[in-house]
Amino acid sequence: MAATATHFARQVGTAVKEKIGRTKRAQAPWYTSLMAAASRALVERLPLVDLIVEVRDARIPLSSECELLRNNLCSSRQIIALNKVDLAGRSGSQAWTDYFRRTNCISCEVDAHNKESIKELLGLIQRQVRELRGTSHANYTATVMLIGIPNVGKSALANSLHQVGRSSAAEKGKLRHATVSPEPGETKDIRSFKIGSHPNIFVLDTPSVLSPDVPDVEVLSKLILTGTIGDCLVSRKEIAEYFLAILNSSEQYKKWVKLSRDNTVGIYHGIPTGCLTFSEFEGKKKKQIPTDHTQDDIVCHVRRTLFETVSSFDGNISYEDEMGALIARQFAALQEAFHVSAECGEDAHVKVAGKLLNLFRTGRLGHYILDHLP
């Protein structure tokens, strides 16, 4: 991460630490009584399961480590699953799985919403279970525990493993579903899902656990940006400024050069408007909902705005004040791209920040890995 982006990261992390310090609480605000109870329950069950799958966010492979497992040396009983690889990018995530393998950790990349990716994870789980049991017969039952910090996608993985595993075994019956939410801490109890037959394998979806100790400011800022910790501890505008500092320091925006006004007369749903007839273009325009920032045409407009603001900036973004000036310019331009009315006043930037963070967290603004390889 560039030095100026690190500066914005520290601003976010420091602001949160100071807010927590003012509350004079003994523990971090995310460490609720429910999470404390969940932590105790998981510690009791860890020795009883056959296999542990630690789910991490592929965008922060180190920062999303689960502290409950920190003292457990990597072994054949543990798999590190880097979920959300679709948000991090395959090439960067592959470097991380190679790193974990060099440290004798079993690791894999996974996308909870990709069937082939789930099949690969399921195959790895089945191989490890067979190896651990040390037997060729299949007349036994094994238990696999999914464990991780908030919002790494454990429940989505549990659902997908259940669906693919039941389908592969040609089992009939109603599928069960774990509750999935973009908000952290949705899972409240431990639930079991069958993911294999011959042998019978069950996966446990568990509540999220995050250390009660406040991490250092840089790790804290990454946990907030990726949605592990809710946005309530710091203003969304500060979080969005941190993301823009990362984007402006990366090569990502250069991939949107074709969206520039200098390269095409217009873009609609990723298609040059010159490829559409007038009636087709007008028909599509009527279907637009200006307030829905997830529409493809608005996402294209946002990407184009980001590309043009960065590429036309003649300052030196290695200086913090000039990076700040560029970010201020981008907020003004994004207000138009997101169709946020100027009448919103000071709330306009808050709305822009919320929409921008949503696009980042859903992968609409490129692939990012925020941690550096050791």
ChimeraX attribute file (.defattr): number of C-alpha atoms within 10 A of each C-alpha:
attribute: neighborCount
match mode: 1-to-1
recipient: residues
	/A:1	15
	/A:2	13
	/A:3	15
	/A:4	22
	/A:5	24
	/A:6	17
	/A:7	16
	/A:8	25
	/A:9	27
	/A:10	20
	/A:11	19
	/A:12	27
	/A:13	26
	/A:14	18
	/A:15	17
	/A:16	21
	/A:17	19
	/A:18	11
	/A:19	13
	/A:20	17
	/A:21	13
	/A:22	9
	/A:23	11
	/A:24	9
	/A:25	9
	/A:26	10
	/A:27	15
	/A:28	18
	/A:29	13
	/A:30	19
	/A:31	15
	/A:32	14
	/A:33	9
	/A:34	14
	/A:35	19
	/A:36	14
	/A:37	12
	/A:38	19
	/A:39	19
	/A:40	12
	/A:41	15
	/A:42	17
	/A:43	12
	/A:44	10
	/A:45	10
	/A:46	16
	/A:47	10
	/A:48	11
	/A:49	14
	/A:50	19
	/A:51	24
	/A:52	23
	/A:53	22
	/A:54	23
	/A:55	27
	/A:56	28
	/A:57	29
	/A:58	32
	/A:59	26
	/A:60	22
	/A:61	23
	/A:62	17
	/A:63	19
	/A:64	26
	/A:65	18
	/A:66	19
	/A:67	14
	/A:68	18
	/A:69	16
	/A:70	9
	/A:71	7
	/A:72	9
	/A:73	11
	/A:74	17
	/A:75	12
	/A:76	16
	/A:77	19
	/A:78	22
	/A:79	22
	/A:80	23
	/A:81	27
	/A:82	27
	/A:83	27
	/A:84	23
	/A:85	25
	/A:86	21
	/A:87	22
	/A:88	21
	/A:89	17
	/A:90	15
	/A:91	9
	/A:92	16
	/A:93	26
	/A:94	17
	/A:95	11
	/A:96	24
	/A:97	21
	/A:98	15
	/A:99	15
	/A:100	17
	/A:101	14
	/A:102	10
	/A:103	10
	/A:104	13
	/A:105	19
	/A:106	21
	/A:107	22
	/A:108	22
	/A:109	24
	/A:110	27
	/A:111	22
	/A:112	23
	/A:113	15
	/A:114	11
	/A:115	15
	/A:116	13
	/A:117	17
	/A:118	23
	/A:119	17
	/A:120	14
	/A:121	23
	/A:122	19
	/A:123	13
	/A:124	15
	/A:125	22
	/A:126	20
	/A:127	12
	/A:128	19
	/A:129	22
	/A:130	15
	/A:131	13
	/A:132	13
	/A:133	14
	/A:134	9
	/A:135	11
	/A:136	8
	/A:137	10
	/A:138	12
	/A:139	10
	/A:140	12
	/A:141	14
	/A:142	17
	/A:143	19
	/A:144	26
	/A:145	25
	/A:146	23
	/A:147	25
	/A:148	28
	/A:149	27
	/A:150	28
	/A:151	27
	/A:152	28
	/A:153	24
	/A:154	29
	/A:155	25
	/A:156	21
	/A:157	25
	/A:158	29
	/A:159	24
	/A:160	24
	/A:161	24
	/A:162	26
	/A:163	19
	/A:164	18
	/A:165	23
	/A:166	19
	/A:167	13
	/A:168	13
	/A:169	12
	/A:170	11
	/A:171	12
	/A:172	8
	/A:173	7
	/A:174	6
	/A:175	12
	/A:176	14
	/A:177	15
	/A:178	20
	/A:179	12
	/A:180	18
	/A:181	13
	/A:182	15
	/A:183	13
	/A:184	19
	/A:185	21
	/A:186	16
	/A:187	19
	/A:188	14
	/A:189	13
	/A:190	14
	/A:191	18
	/A:192	18
	/A:193	23
	/A:194	21
	/A:195	27
	/A:196	25
	/A:197	18
	/A:198	11
	/A:199	16
	/A:200	15
	/A:201	22
	/A:202	22
	/A:203	25
	/A:204	22
	/A:205	25
	/A:206	24
	/A:207	27
	/A:208	27
	/A:209	25
	/A:210	24
	/A:211	17
	/A:212	16
	/A:213	10
	/A:214	17
	/A:215	15
	/A:216	12
	/A:217	18
	/A:218	19
	/A:219	20
	/A:220	21
	/A:221	27
	/A:222	25
	/A:223	22
	/A:224	21
	/A:225	24
	/A:226	23
	/A:227	19
	/A:228	24
	/A:229	22
	/A:230	17
	/A:231	14
	/A:232	9
	/A:233	18
	/A:234	18
	/A:235	15
	/A:236	23
	/A:237	18
	/A:238	18
	/A:239	26
	/A:240	26
	/A:241	25
	/A:242	24
	/A:243	23
	/A:244	24
	/A:245	26
	/A:246	22
	/A:247	19
	/A:248	23
	/A:249	19
	/A:250	14
	/A:251	9
	/A:252	15
	/A:253	21
	/A:254	15
	/A:255	11
	/A:256	17
	/A:257	16
	/A:258	14
	/A:259	23
	/A:260	19
	/A:261	13
	/A:262	10
	/A:263	10
	/A:264	14
	/A:265	11
	/A:266	18
	/A:267	21
	/A:268	20
	/A:269	14
	/A:270	13
	/A:271	14
	/A:272	15
	/A:273	16
	/A:274	13
	/A:275	12
	/A:276	13
	/A:277	10
	/A:278	11
	/A:279	9
	/A:280	11
	/A:281	14
	/A:282	11
	/A:283	11
	/A:284	13
	/A:285	13
	/A:286	8
	/A:287	8
	/A:288	13
	/A:289	12
	/A:290	15
	/A:291	12
	/A:292	13
	/A:293	20
	/A:294	17
	/A:295	14
	/A:296	16
	/A:297	20
	/A:298	22
	/A:299	22
	/A:300	24
	/A:301	23
	/A:302	25
	/A:303	23
	/A:304	20
	/A:305	21
	/A:306	26
	/A:307	23
	/A:308	21
	/A:309	19
	/A:310	21
	/A:311	12
	/A:312	9
	/A:313	14
	/A:314	10
	/A:315	13
	/A:316	11
	/A:317	22
	/A:318	13
	/A:319	11
	/A:320	17
	/A:321	13
	/A:322	16
	/A:323	24
	/A:324	17
	/A:325	13
	/A:326	22
	/A:327	23
	/A:328	14
	/A:329	15
	/A:330	20
	/A:331	23
	/A:332	14
	/A:333	17
	/A:334	23
	/A:335	18
	/A:336	15
	/A:337	22
	/A:338	21
	/A:339	16
	/A:340	18
	/A:341	12
	/A:342	13
	/A:343	8
	/A:344	11
	/A:345	10
	/A:346	9
	/A:347	13
	/A:348	17
	/A:349	21
	/A:350	18
	/A:351	17
	/A:352	25
	/A:353	22
	/A:354	16
	/A:355	19
	/A:356	26
	/A:357	23
	/A:358	19
	/A:359	16
	/A:360	19
	/A:361	16
	/A:362	16
	/A:363	16
	/A:364	18
	/A:365	22
	/A:366	19
	/A:367	19
	/A:368	22
	/A:369	19
	/A:370	19
	/A:371	18
	/A:372	10
	/A:373	11
	/A:374	6
